[in-house]
Amino acid sequence: MKIETLQDMFLHTLKDIHYAETKILKSLPKMIKASQNEDLKDVLKTHLKETEEQIDRIKQVFELAEEKAGSTKCDAIEGILKEGEAMLEDTDGTPMCDLGIIASGQAVEHYEIVRYRSLVMWAGALGMKDAAELLQKSLNEERQADEKLMAFGVQVQKETADAS
């Protein structure tokens, strides 16, 4: 698809985030299983449910744009998730595992935040108020997930340092 208009850019990025969220939905259970911290597991489980809801919202945005829902392969999220899987392998069963999960999770969140921020802005510019509101809700959830991961990162880092 050649991107020539703001509408084209919006739809391309919407397909990108749809692909990304679908991949993230598949990777979260691995992170949950590998985590050693029950509170972190709970945060990840909550975000799994949010991710399902975000995918539903994306589909609603496609409907509002009168477009068929679809995906465009996102090399960026593929790389971020591949790096996260390598981190899980390298830290499996060690006290560093949760720190690796947190760092990998934050890389994912930051990618999503950038994508949703752009989509909200473009939906507004295109006069798609309802779509902008749906996307803003997902953006807010991603920001909250990032903040929770940061807080856990500080906590787990302290616990890891205290145990050394």
C-alpha positions as CSV (number, residue, x, y, z in Angstrom):
1,M,0.0,0.0,0.0
2,K,1.4,3.3,-1.0
3,I,1.0,6.0,1.6
4,E,0.0,9.3,0.0
5,T,-2.5,10.8,2.4
6,L,-3.1,11.2,6.1
7,Q,-5.9,8.7,5.8
8,D,-3.5,6.2,4.2
9,M,-1.0,6.8,7.1
10,F,-3.7,6.4,9.7
11,L,-4.9,3.1,8.2
12,H,-1.3,1.7,7.7
13,T,-0.5,2.5,11.4
14,L,-3.8,1.1,12.5
15,K,-2.9,-2.2,10.8
16,D,0.6,-2.0,12.3
17,I,-0.8,-1.7,15.9
18,H,-3.4,-4.4,15.2
19,Y,-0.5,-6.8,14.2
20,A,1.5,-5.7,17.2
21,E,-1.3,-6.2,19.7
22,T,-2.0,-9.6,18.3
23,K,1.6,-10.6,18.7
24,I,1.8,-9.2,22.2
25,L,-1.3,-11.1,23.2
26,K,0.5,-14.3,22.2
27,S,3.7,-13.4,24.1
28,L,2.2,-12.2,27.4
29,P,1.4,-15.8,28.7
30,K,5.1,-16.7,28.4
31,M,6.0,-13.7,30.4
32,I,3.4,-14.5,33.0
33,K,4.6,-18.1,33.3
34,A,8.3,-17.1,33.6
35,S,7.7,-14.4,36.2
36,Q,8.7,-15.2,39.8
37,N,6.9,-12.3,41.4
38,E,3.2,-12.8,42.0
39,D,2.4,-9.1,41.9
40,L,4.2,-8.8,38.6
41,K,2.2,-11.8,37.3
42,D,-1.0,-10.0,38.3
43,V,0.0,-6.9,36.5
44,L,0.8,-8.9,33.4
45,K,-2.5,-10.8,33.6
46,T,-4.4,-7.5,33.9
47,H,-2.5,-6.2,30.8
48,L,-3.4,-9.4,28.9
49,K,-7.1,-8.6,29.4
50,E,-6.5,-5.0,28.4
51,T,-4.7,-6.2,25.3
52,E,-7.7,-8.2,24.3
53,E,-9.9,-5.1,24.8
54,Q,-7.4,-3.0,22.8
55,I,-7.7,-5.4,19.9
56,D,-11.5,-5.1,20.1
57,R,-11.2,-1.3,20.1
58,I,-8.9,-1.4,17.1
59,K,-11.5,-3.4,15.2
60,Q,-14.1,-0.8,16.2
61,V,-11.9,1.9,14.8
62,F,-11.6,0.0,11.5
63,E,-15.4,-0.1,11.4
64,L,-15.6,3.7,12.1
65,A,-13.2,4.2,9.2
66,E,-15.4,2.0,7.1
67,E,-12.5,-0.3,6.5
68,K,-12.0,-4.1,6.9
69,A,-9.9,-4.9,9.9
70,G,-6.5,-6.1,8.9
71,S,-2.8,-6.3,9.8
72,T,0.5,-5.1,8.4
73,K,3.5,-7.0,9.6
74,C,5.4,-4.9,12.1
75,D,9.1,-5.6,12.0
76,A,9.6,-3.4,15.0
77,I,7.4,-5.4,17.4
78,E,8.8,-8.6,16.0
79,G,12.3,-7.5,16.9
80,I,11.2,-6.2,20.4
81,L,9.4,-9.5,21.2
82,K,12.3,-11.6,19.8
83,E,14.7,-9.6,22.1
84,G,12.3,-10.2,25.0
85,E,12.2,-14.0,24.3
86,A,16.0,-14.0,24.3
87,M,16.0,-12.2,27.6
88,L,13.7,-14.8,29.1
89,E,16.0,-17.6,27.9
90,D,19.1,-15.8,29.3
91,T,17.5,-15.1,32.7
92,D,15.3,-18.2,33.2
93,G,15.2,-19.3,36.8
94,T,17.5,-16.5,38.0
95,P,16.7,-13.5,40.1
96,M,17.2,-11.4,37.0
97,C,14.2,-13.0,35.2
98,D,11.7,-10.5,36.5
99,L,14.0,-7.5,35.7
100,G,14.3,-8.9,32.2
101,I,10.5,-9.2,31.9
102,I,10.0,-5.7,33.1
103,A,12.6,-4.2,30.8
104,S,11.2,-6.1,27.8
105,G,7.7,-5.2,28.8
106,Q,8.6,-1.5,28.9
107,A,10.2,-1.7,25.4
108,V,6.8,-3.0,24.2
109,E,4.9,-0.4,26.0
110,H,7.0,2.4,24.7
111,Y,6.5,1.2,21.1
112,E,2.7,1.0,21.7
113,I,2.6,4.5,23.3
114,V,4.3,6.0,20.3
115,R,1.9,4.3,17.9
116,Y,-1.3,5.1,19.8
117,R,-0.2,8.7,20.3
118,S,0.2,9.2,16.5
119,L,-3.1,7.4,15.9
120,V,-5.0,9.6,18.4
121,M,-3.5,12.8,16.8
122,W,-4.3,11.6,13.2
123,A,-7.8,10.5,14.1
124,G,-8.5,13.9,15.5
125,A,-7.1,15.6,12.4
126,L,-9.3,13.4,10.2
127,G,-12.4,14.4,12.2
128,M,-12.8,10.9,13.6
129,K,-13.7,11.9,17.2
130,D,-15.1,8.5,18.2
131,A,-12.0,6.7,16.9
132,A,-9.7,9.2,18.7
133,E,-11.5,8.5,22.0
134,L,-11.2,4.7,21.6
135,L,-7.5,5.0,20.7
136,Q,-6.9,7.4,23.6
137,K,-8.3,4.8,26.0
138,S,-5.8,2.3,24.8
139,L,-3.0,5.0,25.0
140,N,-3.9,5.6,28.6
141,E,-3.8,1.9,29.4
142,E,-0.4,1.6,27.8
143,R,0.9,4.6,29.8
144,Q,-0.4,3.0,33.0
145,A,1.1,-0.3,32.2
146,D,4.5,1.3,31.6
147,E,4.2,3.2,35.0
148,K,3.3,0.0,36.8
149,L,6.3,-1.8,35.2
150,M,8.6,1.0,36.2
151,A,7.4,0.8,39.8
152,F,7.9,-2.9,39.8
153,G,11.3,-2.5,38.2
154,V,12.4,-0.3,41.1
155,Q,11.0,-2.7,43.7
156,V,12.5,-5.8,42.0
157,Q,15.8,-4.2,41.5
158,K,16.0,-3.2,45.2
159,E,15.0,-6.8,46.2
160,T,17.6,-8.3,43.9
161,A,20.3,-5.9,45.2
162,D,19.4,-6.7,48.8
163,A,19.6,-10.4,48.1
164,S,23.1,-10.1,46.6
